[in-house]
Amino acid sequence: MPKLKSNSGAAKRFKKRASGYKHRQSFRNHILTKKPTKRKRHLRGMKTVAAADTPLIKRMLGD
C-alpha cells in the first residue's frame, strides 16, 4: 500500500499536540496599526482547533 501524502498547506498551519491540534490565530499579519493593542494581545499564541474541525485536519495531515 502506498504512503499517504499529507496536505502541505495544512502541515504548515497545524501542529499535533497531546491536547489536540493547534494553529496560529488569524488576523495578525498586516495592517496592525489600526488594531487595538488588546486585540493584538489576544491574537498572540497558539489556539486549539475546535472538536468539529479535528477529523478534517486529521485527514489532511494523514494522522
A tleap script that builds the chain and sets N, CA, C and O, in Angstrom:
source leaprc.protein.ff14SB
mol = sequence {
  NMET PRO LYS LEU LYS SER ASN SER GLY ALA
  ALA LYS ARG PHE LYS LYS ARG ALA SER GLY
  TYR LYS HIE ARG GLN SER PHE ARG ASN HIE
  ILE LEU THR LYS LYS PRO THR LYS ARG LYS
  ARG HIE LEU ARG GLY MET LYS THR VAL ALA
  ALA ALA ASP THR PRO LEU ILE LYS ARG MET
  LEU GLY CASP
}
set mol.1.N position { 0.842 -1.184 0.000 }
set mol.1.CA position { 0.000 0.000 0.000 }
set mol.1.C position { 0.885 1.245 0.000 }
set mol.1.O position { 1.821 1.332 0.795 }
set mol.2.N position { 0.605 2.210 -0.879 }
set mol.2.CA position { 1.474 3.405 -0.945 }
set mol.2.C position { 1.285 4.319 0.259 }
set mol.2.O position { 0.268 4.280 0.951 }
set mol.3.N position { 2.299 5.135 0.478 }
set mol.3.CA position { 2.227 6.109 1.569 }
set mol.3.C position { 1.196 7.182 1.238 }
set mol.3.O position { 0.966 7.498 0.071 }
set mol.4.N position { 0.581 7.736 2.273 }
set mol.4.CA position { -0.377 8.816 2.077 }
set mol.4.C position { 0.350 10.139 2.067 }
set mol.4.O position { 1.234 10.372 2.891 }
set mol.5.N position { -0.009 11.002 1.148 }
set mol.5.CA position { 0.574 12.341 1.114 }
set mol.5.C position { -0.249 13.255 2.003 }
set mol.5.O position { -1.477 13.269 1.933 }
set mol.6.N position { 0.445 14.021 2.844 }
set mol.6.CA position { -0.278 14.986 3.665 }
set mol.6.C position { -0.482 16.259 2.851 }
set mol.6.O position { 0.281 16.542 1.928 }
set mol.7.N position { -1.506 17.018 3.196 }
set mol.7.CA position { -1.753 18.304 2.570 }
set mol.7.C position { -0.669 19.258 3.073 }
set mol.7.O position { -0.617 19.563 4.264 }
set mol.8.N position { 0.192 19.728 2.174 }
set mol.8.CA position { 1.357 20.516 2.606 }
set mol.8.C position { 0.947 21.848 3.217 }
set mol.8.O position { 1.632 22.345 4.111 }
set mol.9.N position { -0.160 22.443 2.753 }
set mol.9.CA position { -0.648 23.685 3.347 }
set mol.9.C position { -1.109 23.476 4.783 }
set mol.9.O position { -0.855 24.308 5.654 }
set mol.10.N position { -1.786 22.363 5.020 }
set mol.10.CA position { -2.246 22.044 6.374 }
set mol.10.C position { -1.067 21.693 7.278 }
set mol.10.O position { -1.072 22.023 8.464 }
set mol.11.N position { -0.075 21.035 6.727 }
set mol.11.CA position { 1.101 20.647 7.521 }
set mol.11.C position { 1.845 21.870 8.047 }
set mol.11.O position { 2.437 21.823 9.126 }
set mol.12.N position { 1.817 22.956 7.294 }
set mol.12.CA position { 2.483 24.189 7.732 }
set mol.12.C position { 1.663 24.931 8.787 }
set mol.12.O position { 2.223 25.681 9.586 }
set mol.13.N position { 0.347 24.731 8.800 }
set mol.13.CA position { -0.529 25.529 9.658 }
set mol.13.C position { -0.919 24.856 10.972 }
set mol.13.O position { -1.178 25.537 11.964 }
set mol.14.N position { -0.963 23.526 10.984 }
set mol.14.CA position { -1.450 22.808 12.159 }
set mol.14.C position { -0.371 21.919 12.736 }
set mol.14.O position { 0.388 21.290 12.000 }
set mol.15.N position { -0.304 21.867 14.073 }
set mol.15.CA position { 0.656 21.016 14.774 }
set mol.15.C position { -0.097 20.096 15.715 }
set mol.15.O position { -1.018 20.523 16.411 }
set mol.16.N position { 0.302 18.826 15.735 }
set mol.16.CA position { -0.347 17.858 16.630 }
set mol.16.C position { 0.261 17.973 18.013 }
set mol.16.O position { 1.483 17.954 18.165 }
set mol.17.N position { -0.580 18.092 19.011 }
set mol.17.CA position { -0.159 18.172 20.404 }
set mol.17.C position { -0.959 17.144 21.197 }
set mol.17.O position { -1.904 16.550 20.678 }
set mol.18.N position { -0.581 16.940 22.444 }
set mol.18.CA position { -1.283 15.969 23.289 }
set mol.18.C position { -2.745 16.362 23.501 }
set mol.18.O position { -3.618 15.501 23.619 }
set mol.19.N position { -3.003 17.677 23.549 }
set mol.19.CA position { -4.364 18.153 23.782 }
set mol.19.C position { -5.190 18.215 22.501 }
set mol.19.O position { -6.382 18.517 22.561 }
set mol.20.N position { -4.595 17.941 21.357 }
set mol.20.CA position { -5.288 18.013 20.072 }
set mol.20.C position { -4.424 18.741 19.067 }
set mol.20.O position { -3.196 18.688 19.149 }
set mol.21.N position { -5.046 19.419 18.121 }
set mol.21.CA position { -4.307 20.170 17.109 }
set mol.21.C position { -4.301 21.644 17.462 }
set mol.21.O position { -5.289 22.183 17.960 }
set mol.22.N position { -3.168 22.294 17.197 }
set mol.22.CA position { -3.056 23.717 17.487 }
set mol.22.C position { -2.737 24.466 16.199 }
set mol.22.O position { -2.149 23.903 15.276 }
set mol.23.N position { -3.129 25.739 16.140 }
set mol.23.CA position { -2.864 26.573 14.978 }
set mol.23.C position { -2.648 28.016 15.426 }
set mol.23.O position { -3.039 28.406 16.527 }
set mol.24.N position { -2.025 28.791 14.561 }
set mol.24.CA position { -1.789 30.192 14.855 }
set mol.24.C position { -3.056 30.981 14.569 }
set mol.24.O position { -3.761 30.699 13.601 }
set mol.25.N position { -3.343 31.956 15.395 }
set mol.25.CA position { -4.553 32.757 15.252 }
set mol.25.C position { -4.462 33.637 14.011 }
set mol.25.O position { -3.388 34.148 13.693 }
set mol.26.N position { -5.568 33.816 13.314 }
set mol.26.CA position { -5.595 34.643 12.107 }
set mol.26.C position { -5.740 36.122 12.457 }
set mol.26.O position { -5.918 36.474 13.623 }
set mol.27.N position { -5.665 36.978 11.454 }
set mol.27.CA position { -5.815 38.441 11.560 }
set mol.27.C position { -4.653 39.102 12.307 }
set mol.27.O position { -4.858 40.122 12.966 }
set mol.28.N position { -3.454 38.553 12.222 }
set mol.28.CA position { -2.312 39.165 12.904 }
set mol.28.C position { -1.133 39.282 11.946 }
set mol.28.O position { 0.015 39.180 12.377 }
set mol.29.N position { -1.391 39.495 10.653 }
set mol.29.CA position { -0.311 39.543 9.671 }
set mol.29.C position { 0.063 40.958 9.254 }
set mol.29.O position { 1.244 41.302 9.226 }
set mol.30.N position { -0.910 41.766 8.935 }
set mol.30.CA position { -0.618 43.100 8.410 }
set mol.30.C position { -1.721 44.062 8.824 }
set mol.30.O position { -2.730 43.653 9.399 }
set mol.31.N position { -1.525 45.329 8.533 }
set mol.31.CA position { -2.429 46.416 8.936 }
set mol.31.C position { -2.644 46.355 10.452 }
set mol.31.O position { -3.780 46.364 10.926 }
set mol.32.N position { -1.556 46.293 11.196 }
set mol.32.CA position { -1.632 46.163 12.647 }
set mol.32.C position { -1.753 47.513 13.342 }
set mol.32.O position { -2.082 47.565 14.527 }
set mol.33.N position { -1.490 48.614 12.621 }
set mol.33.CA position { -1.507 49.933 13.259 }
set mol.33.C position { -2.908 50.348 13.683 }
set mol.33.O position { -3.070 51.051 14.680 }
set mol.34.N position { -3.921 49.922 12.939 }
set mol.34.CA position { -5.293 50.330 13.273 }
set mol.34.C position { -5.971 49.383 14.258 }
set mol.34.O position { -7.075 49.667 14.723 }
set mol.35.N position { -5.326 48.263 14.584 }
set mol.35.CA position { -5.918 47.326 15.530 }
set mol.35.C position { -5.495 47.685 16.950 }
set mol.35.O position { -4.329 47.997 17.188 }
set mol.36.N position { -6.424 47.644 17.888 }
set mol.36.CA position { -6.079 47.983 19.271 }
set mol.36.C position { -5.085 46.990 19.867 }
set mol.36.O position { -5.018 45.832 19.455 }
set mol.37.N position { -4.326 47.459 20.832 }
set mol.37.CA position { -3.323 46.627 21.489 }
set mol.37.C position { -3.960 45.412 22.145 }
set mol.37.O position { -3.397 44.318 22.115 }
set mol.38.N position { -5.123 45.603 22.731 }
set mol.38.CA position { -5.821 44.491 23.395 }
set mol.38.C position { -6.148 43.383 22.401 }
set mol.38.O position { -5.991 42.200 22.702 }
set mol.39.N position { -6.603 43.776 21.218 }
set mol.39.CA position { -6.955 42.782 20.205 }
set mol.39.C position { -5.726 42.015 19.750 }
set mol.39.O position { -5.765 40.792 19.615 }
set mol.40.N position { -4.624 42.739 19.512 }
set mol.40.CA position { -3.390 42.086 19.080 }
set mol.40.C position { -2.846 41.162 20.167 }
set mol.40.O position { -2.304 40.097 19.869 }
set mol.41.N position { -2.990 41.566 21.407 }
set mol.41.CA position { -2.518 40.751 22.524 }
set mol.41.C position { -3.299 39.437 22.614 }
set mol.41.O position { -2.726 38.378 22.871 }
set mol.42.N position { -4.599 39.521 22.401 }
set mol.42.CA position { -5.416 38.313 22.463 }
set mol.42.C position { -5.190 37.391 21.265 }
set mol.42.O position { -5.514 36.205 21.330 }
set mol.43.N position { -4.644 37.918 20.182 }
set mol.43.CA position { -4.379 37.101 18.996 }
set mol.43.C position { -3.026 36.392 19.056 }
set mol.43.O position { -2.709 35.587 18.180 }
set mol.44.N position { -2.230 36.684 20.083 }
set mol.44.CA position { -0.935 36.034 20.227 }
set mol.44.C position { -1.089 34.564 20.580 }
set mol.44.O position { -2.121 34.139 21.100 }
set mol.45.N position { -0.062 33.807 20.293 }
set mol.45.CA position { -0.021 32.423 20.743 }
set mol.45.C position { -0.807 31.483 19.863 }
set mol.45.O position { -1.366 31.872 18.837 }
set mol.46.N position { -0.836 30.247 20.288 }
set mol.46.CA position { -1.491 29.191 19.528 }
set mol.46.C position { -2.869 28.909 20.125 }
set mol.46.O position { -3.068 28.995 21.337 }
set mol.47.N position { -3.802 28.573 19.257 }
set mol.47.CA position { -5.163 28.238 19.684 }
set mol.47.C position { -5.434 26.770 19.366 }
set mol.47.O position { -4.819 26.195 18.468 }
set mol.48.N position { -6.352 26.178 20.105 }
set mol.48.CA position { -6.736 24.788 19.881 }
set mol.48.C position { -7.821 24.732 18.811 }
set mol.48.O position { -8.718 25.575 18.773 }
set mol.49.N position { -7.725 23.743 17.959 }
set mol.49.CA position { -8.717 23.553 16.898 }
set mol.49.C position { -10.013 23.027 17.519 }
set mol.49.O position { -9.983 22.210 18.439 }
set mol.50.N position { -11.135 23.497 17.012 }
set mol.50.CA position { -12.445 23.066 17.508 }
set mol.50.C position { -12.642 21.569 17.260 }
set mol.50.O position { -12.118 21.012 16.295 }
set mol.51.N position { -13.391 20.945 18.132 }
set mol.51.CA position { -13.622 19.497 18.042 }
set mol.51.C position { -14.303 19.114 16.723 }
set mol.51.O position { -14.065 18.027 16.198 }
set mol.52.N position { -15.140 19.994 16.191 }
set mol.52.CA position { -15.843 19.705 14.934 }
set mol.52.C position { -14.886 19.678 13.750 }
set mol.52.O position { -15.142 18.973 12.774 }
set mol.53.N position { -13.787 20.429 13.812 }
set mol.53.CA position { -12.830 20.502 12.706 }
set mol.53.C position { -11.713 19.473 12.807 }
set mol.53.O position { -10.966 19.286 11.846 }
set mol.54.N position { -11.581 18.807 13.938 }
set mol.54.CA position { -10.474 17.881 14.159 }
set mol.54.C position { -10.432 16.732 13.148 }
set mol.54.O position { -9.349 16.430 12.646 }
set mol.55.N position { -11.562 16.067 12.819 }
set mol.55.CA position { -11.482 14.966 11.847 }
set mol.55.C position { -10.972 15.401 10.473 }
set mol.55.O position { -10.228 14.663 9.826 }
set mol.56.N position { -11.363 16.579 10.031 }
set mol.56.CA position { -10.919 17.082 8.729 }
set mol.56.C position { -9.415 17.327 8.719 }
set mol.56.O position { -8.733 16.977 7.756 }
set mol.57.N position { -8.898 17.927 9.786 }
set mol.57.CA position { -7.470 18.221 9.880 }
set mol.57.C position { -6.676 16.918 9.993 }
set mol.57.O position { -5.601 16.776 9.410 }
set mol.58.N position { -7.222 15.981 10.747 }
set mol.58.CA position { -6.575 14.669 10.892 }
set mol.58.C position { -6.428 14.002 9.529 }
set mol.58.O position { -5.400 13.389 9.239 }
set mol.59.N position { -7.450 14.121 8.701 }
set mol.59.CA position { -7.419 13.519 7.367 }
set mol.59.C position { -6.424 14.229 6.454 }
set mol.59.O position { -5.724 13.586 5.672 }
set mol.60.N position { -6.363 15.559 6.553 }
set mol.60.CA position { -5.428 16.322 5.721 }
set mol.60.C position { -3.979 16.044 6.074 }
set mol.60.O position { -3.111 16.053 5.201 }
set mol.61.N position { -3.710 15.794 7.361 }
set mol.61.CA position { -2.353 15.541 7.801 }
set mol.61.C position { -1.957 14.068 7.692 }
set mol.61.O position { -0.786 13.721 7.847 }
set mol.62.N position { -2.925 13.218 7.429 }
set mol.62.CA position { -2.624 11.800 7.287 }
set mol.62.C position { -2.306 11.112 8.583 }
set mol.62.O position { -1.590 10.111 8.586 }
set mol.63.N position { -2.819 11.619 9.697 }
set mol.63.CA position { -2.561 11.011 11.013 }
set mol.63.C position { -3.552 9.915 11.314 }
set mol.63.O position { -3.484 9.296 12.376 }
savepdb mol mol.pdb
quit
